[in-house]
Structures are given as structure tokens and as C-alpha cells.
Amino acid sequence: MIGLFCLISMLPLITLLKRRIALVQGFSARGNGGATTTSLGLSSGVLQALILVAGVACCVAMSMPQVHIVAYCGDLGYGVARGAEMLSVMLGFGIISRVGSGFIADRIGGLATMLLGSALQAVALLLYLWFDGLTSLYVISAFFGLVQGGIIPMYAVIVRDFFPAHEAGARVGLAIMATIVGMALGGWLSGAIFDLTGSYAQAFSNGIAWNLINVSIVLFLMLRQAGRRQLMAPA
């Protein structure tokens, strides 16, 4: 009864808050309604498609160490317990990356932050190819977690930068769905490549190739953004 009374008493406040949110979203939608075309010169459909492809690509690459590091360590003879420790280190540093990427995005923007994280993720995957010592793998796993954890949150920032506020929920949902598809596809694909080749080297190389797709898309969007700003700058 007490909980019901508290809920009823809060209804007027909830109504006022909902009205305020609607006003803010309406203002943002009016202010940013043409952001897709004026900022990048792309239709909303094309931009959304590029974001979806980028989401799949980055997460196919991202899933390789996350899904297979334990099996990789077992394959190298270090044992699965060491691989589990590396996975814990990787995910722990990923928490730091998620928080830190927000501070970076506040200063350089979502696109630039994603480009930084994606490029460094490719470097980490290259390091997995070059070094397979036990200590090296711990260090690389920590580095990988530190650079990859902030990539996925940037899709929400990018959507908010280039789409109206009232479309953000659906478009962020689509972007996150693409990253989930990429994680599932990448985990399976890496295992299939290992089964065919008997080595994780080709699986890491496959991850790097997908990572370059993500880097290319983000770089393309950044170049278009810079070009549009130059065109719109006063003479």
C-alpha cells in the first residue's frame, strides 16, 4: 500500500518530466532534422547502412580474441586457465576503455574516437600475430581490452550527432544489433577458419581484414564531414 501511494503521488511529477522530455526532443529534432544531409551529404538510409556495416565489421574483429583467447592459449600449450586469466584482464580493461572513451569523445567527437579505437584494435590484432609468448599475451590482452571497449558505445554518440533525437532509440538499437551480429559471426568464423587451417594465424588475419572495413567506413565519414564543413565555411 505504501508503495502504491508513493507511485500515485509521483504521477504529477512524472507527467511534468515527460512533457519536458518531449519538448527537448522536439527542439532537438527541429534543430538536427537535416543533420544527416547538411553535415555529411548522405541520406539517412545510406548513413544508417554504413553504420550497420561498420558495426558488423568491428565486432567480427573484436570477437576473435574475446571468444578464442582461452582456446588459443590451450593450443599454444599454456593451458586454458591462463587463457581465462587473459580474458579477465581483457574484459577488465574494457571497463576502463568504456568510461575513458566518453571523456575522449567529449573532446574530439564520436567519429574520431571510434577511428582511434578501431585503428588501435587492428594494431592489437597484429601484435597477436607477431608475439605468442605468455607474458606478451597478457600485455597484448590488456592493451586489446583498453582500446576495444570504447568502440561500441561510440555508435550511440555517432547516431546522436547525425540523426534527430526522436530517431535515436530505433537507430541506436539497429546499430547495437549489428554489433551483436558481428560478435556472433566473428566467433563462429574464427573457429571455422581454425578448423580449416589448423592455426589461429589466419583467424587473426581475418579479424584484421574486417577491422580495416570498419576503419575505412569511419575514415570515409570523417572525410565527408571535413569536406562539408569546408564547403559551408564562410568565404
Buried (B, 14 or more C-beta within 10 A) or exposed (E): EEEEEEEEEEEEEEEEEEEEEEEEBEEBBEEBBEBBBEBBBBEBEEBBBBBBBBBBBBBBBBBBBBBBBBBBBBBBEBEBEBBEBBBEBBEBBBEBBBEBBBEBBEEEBBBBBBBBBBBBBBBBBBBBBEEBEEEEBBBBBBBBBBBBBBBBBBBBBBBBBBBBBBBBEEBBEBBBEBBEBBBBBBBEBBBEBBEEEEEBBBBBBBBBBBBBBBBBBBBBBBEBBEEBEEEEEEE
